[in-house]
Amino acid sequence: MSKQEEFVLRTVEDREVRFIRLWFTDVLGGLKSVAIVPAELEGAFSEGIGFDGSAVEGLSRVYEADMVLKPDPSTFSLLPWRGETEPTGRMFCDIHVPGGEPAKADPRNVLKRTLEAAAKKGFTFYVHPEIEFYLFRSGDLDSGNGSLGAPVPVDTAGYFDHVNGGTANDFRRSAVTMLEAMGLSVEFSHHEAGPGQNEIDLRYADALTMADNIMTFRSVIKEVAIAQGVYASFMPKPMPDHPGNGMHTHVSLFEGENNAFFEPGATYQLSKTGRQFIAGLLHHAAEITAVTNQYVNSYKRLWTGHEAPSYICWGHRNRSALVRVPQYNSGKSSSARVEYRGLDSSANPYLSYALMLAAGLKGIEEDYELPEEAEDNVWLLSDTERRAMGIRALPASLAEALEIMEGSDLVAETLGEEVFDFFLRNKRQEWTEYRAQVTPYELSKHFSAM
């Protein structure tokens, strides 16, 4: 038994923990949970907990359904919302097949495989997400006549607004306190541009830790919302006339203690490795978009303005670009980084970070050339001007994104056959169902005109 496992067992006994929840995710990033009692914990560490993988989105087929959860003791934490009496703990799990091998369809394993490939090249991958979400007065959108009503935000504030006594201030304070109680370091929190929209930024961590943290973050936000009588949504574009929920992610590669993206005296202090990494992100951006933006609603965020990226380009302070090189903090080489602005807040972080890393590594391996920087507001350029500059568009719909993804060797190799095939099937079904809908827009526009 490892020292970490011994520590968890002692903590469970000392704190009189009543239940331990074992967390894992399905292929789409949905959080799954099973609770065990302390008497079963030692066996869970040594043998795992069996479950029916065929009942979980994308994990296995019916004829190979048996799968095993192996808890990761390094992720143990108490759940603050369960209180001090009879506390509940939680751990993230890796999924294995009965023979002991990691399950190829486990999103956490997909990211681990990609991180191992980076480690063989001497790199550690760090990420820092800016997570946006909306707070609404209720999660019940039934307008009373059988149709869906519009969500009602908790306030009418905007970017960085301070609202005295406002719901958002109290909400963020409670959420940050709860996140830090679970060991998640928070860097910033503020009101975002949309009414009822908020952002909380998590401090840099390695990509696997951060993917776990994002799953924890979503649960904490939902729990705080329930406690405060409001509803939290990470939907990419919940309201047509206001900004969507992005998850801009700052990334960097380290070689030991040294930031591989930093080069003193270079343009923007960005090294050749950093430039190649950006080139890889740009080259493969359209291929990975179906995963980083996995819902039909995601493309309404990308293609309706409000600072969401629509075109594949990079810039320094240019917030219309897909990839941005933020201002370097003088004297702090660790701050050299790249910001990828395409992700939305509902993306599966394990798969998204695996693909972003794979794309960047491919740029380094193949010595991709970084195109010219986009200095203008890309949204204001004409199609002719963008073509002349070699700026391509991101996919305009989930259907287009899936078509591009299907032809991508990089995505297929990174995700593995099981995840790749399931994701395509699942999302094509989503597109088919979406395309069959008759929307309120169509009814208002055409019902009386025909």
C-alpha positions as CSV (number, residue, x, y, z in Angstrom):
1,M,0.0,0.0,0.0
2,S,1.3,3.4,-1.0
3,K,1.9,6.3,1.5
4,Q,-0.9,8.2,-0.1
5,E,-3.3,5.4,0.3
6,E,-2.3,5.1,4.0
7,F,-2.9,8.8,4.4
8,V,-6.4,8.6,3.0
9,L,-7.3,5.6,5.2
10,R,-6.0,7.5,8.3
11,T,-7.9,10.6,7.3
12,V,-11.1,8.7,6.8
13,E,-10.8,7.2,10.2
14,D,-9.6,10.3,12.1
15,R,-12.3,12.5,10.5
16,E,-15.0,9.9,10.9
17,V,-15.8,10.0,7.2
18,R,-19.1,8.3,6.5
19,F,-19.0,7.9,2.7
20,I,-16.4,8.2,0.0
21,R,-17.6,9.1,-3.4
22,L,-15.6,7.8,-6.4
23,W,-15.8,10.2,-9.3
24,F,-15.1,9.6,-13.0
25,T,-16.3,11.1,-16.3
26,D,-17.9,9.7,-19.4
27,V,-16.6,10.5,-22.9
28,L,-18.7,13.7,-23.1
29,G,-17.4,15.0,-19.8
30,G,-20.4,14.2,-17.6
31,L,-19.4,13.5,-14.0
32,K,-20.3,10.0,-12.6
33,S,-20.2,9.0,-9.0
34,V,-20.6,5.9,-6.8
35,A,-20.4,6.0,-3.0
36,I,-18.6,3.4,-0.8
37,V,-18.4,3.1,2.9
38,P,-15.0,3.2,4.7
39,A,-14.9,-0.6,5.2
40,E,-14.7,-1.0,1.4
41,L,-11.9,1.6,0.9
42,E,-8.9,-0.6,1.3
43,G,-10.3,-3.1,-1.1
44,A,-11.0,-0.3,-3.6
45,F,-7.4,0.7,-3.5
46,S,-6.1,-2.9,-4.0
47,E,-8.7,-4.4,-6.3
48,G,-10.9,-1.6,-7.5
49,I,-14.7,-1.3,-7.7
50,G,-16.5,-3.1,-10.5
51,F,-19.2,-1.5,-12.5
52,D,-21.1,-1.8,-15.8
53,G,-19.2,0.2,-18.3
54,S,-21.8,-0.3,-21.0
55,A,-24.2,1.8,-19.0
56,V,-21.9,4.9,-19.2
57,E,-21.6,7.1,-22.3
58,G,-18.9,5.7,-24.6
59,L,-16.9,3.5,-22.1
60,S,-17.6,0.1,-23.5
61,R,-19.8,-2.2,-25.5
62,V,-22.4,-4.5,-24.0
63,Y,-20.3,-7.6,-24.6
64,E,-17.3,-6.2,-22.8
65,A,-19.2,-4.3,-20.1
66,D,-17.2,-5.2,-17.0
67,M,-14.9,-2.4,-15.9
68,V,-13.1,-1.4,-12.7
69,L,-12.7,1.9,-10.9
70,K,-9.3,2.4,-9.2
71,P,-9.3,5.5,-7.0
72,D,-6.4,7.9,-7.2
73,P,-5.5,8.7,-3.5
74,S,-3.7,11.9,-4.5
75,T,-7.1,13.4,-5.4
76,F,-8.8,12.8,-2.0
77,S,-10.7,15.7,-0.5
78,L,-13.7,16.2,1.8
79,L,-16.8,17.7,0.2
80,P,-17.5,21.0,2.1
81,W,-21.2,21.1,1.2
82,R,-21.8,17.8,3.1
83,G,-21.0,19.5,6.4
84,E,-18.9,18.5,9.4
85,T,-21.1,15.8,10.8
86,E,-20.6,12.5,9.1
87,P,-18.4,14.1,6.4
88,T,-18.1,12.7,2.9
89,G,-14.9,12.4,0.9
90,R,-14.2,12.0,-2.8
91,M,-11.5,10.7,-5.1
92,F,-11.2,10.7,-8.8
93,C,-10.8,7.3,-10.4
94,D,-8.9,5.8,-13.3
95,I,-10.9,3.2,-15.2
96,H,-9.4,-0.2,-15.9
97,V,-10.5,-3.4,-17.7
98,P,-10.7,-6.6,-15.6
99,G,-7.2,-7.6,-16.7
100,G,-5.8,-4.6,-15.0
101,E,-5.0,-2.5,-18.1
102,P,-6.2,1.1,-18.3
103,A,-9.4,1.4,-20.3
104,K,-8.7,3.0,-23.6
105,A,-12.1,4.8,-23.5
106,D,-11.4,6.5,-20.2
107,P,-11.0,10.3,-20.8
108,R,-8.6,10.6,-17.9
109,N,-6.4,7.9,-19.5
110,V,-6.6,9.7,-22.9
111,L,-5.0,12.7,-21.2
112,K,-2.5,10.6,-19.3
113,R,-1.3,8.9,-22.5
114,T,-0.7,12.3,-24.2
115,L,1.1,13.7,-21.1
116,E,3.3,10.6,-21.1
117,A,4.2,11.3,-24.8
118,A,5.1,14.9,-23.8
119,A,7.2,13.6,-20.9
120,K,9.2,11.4,-23.2
121,K,10.2,14.6,-25.0
122,G,11.1,16.2,-21.7
123,F,8.0,18.4,-21.4
124,T,5.5,19.0,-18.6
125,F,2.2,20.6,-19.7
126,Y,0.7,23.3,-17.5
127,V,-2.7,25.0,-17.9
128,H,-4.6,27.9,-16.4
129,P,-8.3,28.2,-17.3
130,E,-10.6,31.2,-17.1
131,I,-14.0,29.6,-16.5
132,E,-17.2,31.5,-17.3
133,F,-20.7,30.6,-16.2
134,Y,-24.1,32.3,-15.9
135,L,-26.3,32.6,-12.8
136,F,-30.1,32.5,-13.4
137,R,-33.0,33.0,-11.0
138,S,-34.3,29.5,-11.8
139,G,-33.4,26.4,-13.8
140,D,-37.0,25.9,-14.7
141,L,-37.6,27.4,-18.1
142,D,-41.2,26.3,-18.6
143,S,-43.1,29.5,-19.4
144,G,-46.4,27.8,-18.2
145,N,-47.9,27.1,-21.6
146,G,-45.8,24.1,-22.4
147,S,-43.0,26.0,-24.2
148,L,-39.6,27.0,-22.9
149,G,-39.3,30.5,-21.6
150,A,-36.2,32.7,-21.6
151,P,-33.7,32.3,-18.7
152,V,-33.7,35.2,-16.3
153,P,-30.2,36.4,-15.1
154,V,-29.7,37.2,-11.4
155,D,-28.5,40.7,-12.2
156,T,-28.0,43.3,-15.0
157,A,-24.3,44.0,-14.2
158,G,-21.5,43.9,-16.7
159,Y,-17.8,43.4,-17.0
160,F,-15.9,43.9,-13.7
161,D,-19.0,45.7,-12.2
162,H,-19.2,45.8,-8.5
163,V,-22.8,45.3,-7.3
164,N,-23.3,46.2,-3.6
165,G,-25.0,43.3,-1.9
166,G,-25.5,41.6,-5.2
167,T,-26.1,37.9,-5.7
168,A,-23.0,37.4,-7.7
169,N,-20.7,38.9,-5.1
170,D,-22.0,36.6,-2.4
171,F,-22.0,33.7,-4.8
172,R,-18.4,34.1,-5.8
173,R,-17.2,34.6,-2.2
174,S,-19.0,31.3,-1.2
175,A,-17.7,29.5,-4.3
176,V,-14.1,30.5,-3.9
177,T,-14.2,29.6,-0.2
178,M,-15.5,26.2,-1.0
179,L,-13.0,25.6,-3.8
180,E,-10.1,26.6,-1.6
181,A,-11.4,24.3,1.1
182,M,-11.1,21.5,-1.4
183,G,-7.5,22.4,-2.3
184,L,-8.2,24.3,-5.5
185,S,-6.2,27.5,-5.8
186,V,-8.2,30.5,-7.2
187,E,-6.4,33.4,-8.9
188,F,-9.2,35.8,-9.8
189,S,-13.0,36.1,-9.6
190,H,-15.2,38.8,-11.1
191,H,-18.4,39.6,-12.9
192,E,-18.2,39.0,-16.6
193,A,-19.7,41.0,-19.5
194,G,-23.2,39.3,-19.6
195,P,-25.9,39.9,-17.1
196,G,-25.6,37.3,-14.4
197,Q,-22.3,36.1,-16.0
198,N,-19.3,35.4,-13.8
199,E,-15.7,34.2,-14.2
200,I,-13.4,32.4,-11.8
201,D,-9.8,31.7,-12.8
202,L,-8.0,28.7,-11.4
203,R,-4.3,29.0,-10.7
204,Y,-1.8,27.1,-12.9
205,A,-1.4,23.4,-12.5
206,D,-0.4,20.4,-14.5
207,A,-3.0,19.4,-17.0
208,L,-4.2,16.2,-15.3
209,T,-4.6,18.0,-12.0
210,M,-6.4,20.9,-13.7
211,A,-8.8,18.6,-15.6
212,D,-9.8,17.0,-12.3
213,N,-10.1,20.5,-10.8
214,I,-12.4,21.7,-13.6
215,M,-14.7,18.7,-12.9
216,T,-14.6,19.6,-9.2
217,F,-15.2,23.3,-10.1
218,R,-18.4,22.6,-11.9
219,S,-19.8,20.5,-9.0
220,V,-18.9,23.2,-6.5
221,I,-20.6,25.9,-8.6
222,K,-23.7,23.8,-9.0
223,E,-23.8,23.1,-5.2
224,V,-23.4,26.7,-4.2
225,A,-26.1,27.7,-6.7
226,I,-28.5,25.2,-5.2
227,A,-27.7,26.5,-1.7
228,Q,-28.4,30.1,-2.7
229,G,-31.6,29.3,-4.6
230,V,-30.2,30.2,-8.1
231,Y,-29.2,28.1,-11.1
232,A,-25.7,28.0,-12.6
233,S,-25.2,27.2,-16.3
234,F,-22.1,26.4,-18.3
235,M,-24.1,26.3,-21.5
236,P,-21.9,27.8,-24.3
237,K,-24.6,30.3,-25.4
238,P,-27.6,30.5,-23.1
239,M,-28.8,33.9,-24.3
240,P,-28.8,35.1,-27.9
241,D,-27.9,38.7,-27.3
242,H,-25.2,38.3,-24.6
243,P,-21.7,36.7,-24.5
244,G,-21.3,32.9,-24.4
245,N,-19.4,31.0,-21.7
246,G,-15.8,30.5,-22.7
247,M,-13.0,28.7,-21.0
248,H,-10.0,30.6,-22.3
249,T,-7.0,28.4,-21.3
250,H,-3.4,29.6,-20.8
251,V,-0.9,26.9,-21.5
252,S,2.9,26.5,-21.3
253,L,5.5,23.7,-21.6
254,F,8.2,23.3,-19.0
255,E,11.5,21.4,-19.3
256,G,12.3,20.7,-15.7
257,E,12.3,24.1,-14.0
258,N,12.6,26.1,-17.2
259,N,9.7,27.5,-19.2
260,A,10.2,26.1,-22.8
261,F,8.1,29.0,-24.2
262,F,10.5,31.7,-22.8
263,E,13.4,33.2,-24.7
264,P,14.9,36.6,-23.5
265,G,15.1,39.1,-26.3
266,A,12.8,37.2,-28.7
267,T,9.7,38.9,-30.0
268,Y,7.2,38.8,-27.1
269,Q,9.9,36.8,-25.3
270,L,8.5,33.8,-27.1
271,S,10.9,30.9,-27.9
272,K,11.1,28.9,-31.1
273,T,9.4,26.1,-29.2
274,G,6.6,28.4,-28.2
275,R,6.1,29.6,-31.8
276,Q,6.1,26.0,-33.1
277,F,3.5,25.1,-30.4
278,I,1.2,28.0,-31.6
279,A,1.7,26.9,-35.2
280,G,0.6,23.4,-34.2
281,L,-2.5,24.7,-32.5
282,L,-3.4,26.8,-35.5
283,H,-2.7,24.1,-38.0
284,H,-5.0,21.6,-36.2
285,A,-7.5,24.0,-34.7
286,A,-10.4,23.0,-37.1
287,E,-9.7,19.3,-36.5
288,I,-10.0,19.6,-32.7
289,T,-13.0,22.0,-32.6
290,A,-15.6,19.3,-32.4
291,V,-14.2,18.3,-29.1
292,T,-13.3,21.7,-27.6
293,N,-16.8,22.9,-28.7
294,Q,-18.9,19.8,-28.6
295,Y,-22.5,21.0,-28.7
296,V,-24.7,22.4,-31.5
297,N,-25.0,25.4,-29.2
298,S,-21.2,25.9,-29.1
299,Y,-21.2,27.3,-32.6
300,K,-23.6,30.1,-31.6
301,R,-21.0,31.2,-29.2
302,L,-18.2,31.1,-31.8
303,W,-20.2,32.8,-34.5
304,T,-22.1,35.6,-32.9
305,G,-19.4,38.0,-31.8
306,H,-18.9,39.1,-28.2
307,E,-15.1,38.4,-28.4
308,A,-15.5,34.7,-29.2
309,P,-13.0,33.6,-31.8
310,S,-14.3,32.7,-35.3
311,Y,-11.1,32.7,-37.3
312,I,-7.8,30.7,-37.0
313,C,-5.1,33.2,-36.4
314,W,-2.8,34.5,-33.6
315,G,-1.9,37.8,-32.1
316,H,-0.3,39.5,-29.1
317,R,-3.0,41.7,-27.5
318,N,-5.5,40.9,-30.2
319,R,-8.6,39.4,-28.5
320,S,-10.2,38.6,-31.8
321,A,-7.6,36.0,-32.4
322,L,-8.0,32.3,-31.6
323,V,-4.6,32.2,-30.0
324,R,-3.2,35.1,-28.1
325,V,0.3,35.7,-26.6
326,P,-0.4,37.6,-23.4
327,Q,1.9,40.4,-22.1
328,Y,5.1,38.9,-20.6
329,N,5.7,39.9,-17.0
330,S,9.2,41.4,-16.9
331,G,11.6,39.4,-14.8
332,K,9.3,36.4,-14.5
333,S,10.1,33.8,-17.1
334,S,7.4,31.4,-15.9
335,S,4.8,33.9,-17.1
336,A,5.6,33.3,-20.8
337,R,2.5,31.5,-22.1
338,V,0.0,31.0,-24.8
339,E,-3.8,31.6,-24.5
340,Y,-6.2,29.4,-26.5
341,R,-9.5,31.1,-26.7
342,G,-11.6,28.5,-28.5
343,L,-12.8,26.3,-25.6
344,D,-16.2,26.7,-24.1
345,S,-17.0,26.0,-20.5
346,S,-18.8,22.8,-21.2
347,A,-16.0,21.0,-22.9
348,N,-14.6,17.7,-21.6
349,P,-11.3,19.0,-20.1
350,Y,-9.5,15.7,-20.3
351,L,-10.1,15.3,-24.1
352,S,-9.7,19.0,-24.9
353,Y,-6.3,19.3,-23.1
354,A,-5.1,16.1,-24.7
355,L,-5.8,17.4,-28.2
356,M,-4.4,20.9,-27.5
357,L,-1.2,19.3,-26.3
358,A,-1.0,16.8,-29.2
359,A,-1.5,19.7,-31.7
360,G,1.2,21.8,-30.1
361,L,3.6,18.8,-29.9
362,K,3.0,18.1,-33.6
363,G,4.0,21.6,-34.4
364,I,7.2,21.2,-32.5
365,E,8.0,17.7,-34.0
366,E,7.2,18.8,-37.6
367,D,8.7,22.3,-37.2
368,Y,5.6,24.0,-38.3
369,E,6.1,27.6,-39.5
370,L,4.1,30.2,-37.6
371,P,2.1,32.4,-39.9
372,E,2.2,36.2,-39.7
373,E,0.6,37.8,-36.7
374,A,-2.9,39.2,-37.1
375,E,-2.8,42.8,-35.8
376,D,-6.2,43.9,-36.9
377,N,-9.6,43.1,-35.5
378,V,-10.2,40.0,-37.6
379,W,-14.0,40.2,-37.3
380,L,-14.0,43.6,-39.1
381,L,-11.9,42.3,-42.1
382,S,-13.7,41.3,-45.3
383,D,-13.6,37.7,-46.5
384,T,-11.2,38.8,-49.3
385,E,-8.9,40.4,-46.8
386,R,-8.9,37.3,-44.6
387,R,-8.2,35.1,-47.5
388,A,-5.3,37.3,-48.6
389,M,-3.8,37.0,-45.1
390,G,-4.3,33.2,-45.1
391,I,-6.7,33.3,-42.3
392,R,-9.1,30.3,-42.3
393,A,-12.4,30.1,-40.4
394,L,-13.2,27.8,-37.6
395,P,-16.1,25.3,-38.4
396,A,-19.4,27.1,-38.5
397,S,-21.5,24.2,-37.1
398,L,-21.1,21.0,-35.3
399,A,-21.7,19.1,-38.5
400,E,-18.8,20.8,-40.2
401,A,-16.6,20.3,-37.2
402,L,-17.4,16.6,-37.2
403,E,-16.6,16.2,-40.9
404,I,-13.2,17.8,-40.4
405,M,-12.5,15.8,-37.2
406,E,-13.3,12.5,-39.0
407,G,-10.5,13.1,-41.4
408,S,-7.9,14.0,-38.7
409,D,-5.2,11.5,-38.0
410,L,-4.0,13.6,-35.1
411,V,-7.5,13.4,-33.4
412,A,-7.9,9.7,-34.1
413,E,-4.5,8.8,-32.7
414,T,-4.8,11.0,-29.6
415,L,-8.3,9.9,-28.6
416,G,-7.9,6.3,-29.6
417,E,-10.3,4.2,-31.7
418,E,-12.9,3.7,-29.0
419,V,-13.3,7.4,-28.0
420,F,-13.0,8.6,-31.6
421,D,-15.7,6.4,-33.0
422,F,-18.1,6.9,-30.1
423,F,-17.7,10.7,-30.1
424,L,-18.4,10.9,-33.8
425,R,-21.5,8.6,-33.5
426,N,-22.9,10.5,-30.5
427,K,-22.4,14.0,-31.9
428,R,-23.8,13.0,-35.3
429,Q,-26.9,11.9,-33.5
430,E,-27.1,15.2,-31.7
431,W,-26.8,17.1,-35.0
432,T,-29.6,14.9,-36.5
433,E,-31.9,15.6,-33.6
434,Y,-31.1,19.3,-33.7
435,R,-31.7,19.6,-37.4
436,A,-35.1,18.0,-37.0
437,Q,-36.3,20.8,-34.7
438,V,-38.7,23.4,-35.8
439,T,-37.6,26.5,-33.8
440,P,-39.5,29.5,-32.6
441,Y,-37.6,31.6,-35.1
442,E,-38.9,29.5,-38.0
443,L,-42.4,29.7,-36.8
444,S,-42.3,33.5,-36.3
445,K,-40.6,34.0,-39.6
446,H,-42.5,31.6,-41.9
447,F,-45.7,30.3,-40.3
448,S,-48.0,33.2,-41.5
449,A,-46.0,33.9,-44.6
450,M,-46.6,30.5,-46.3
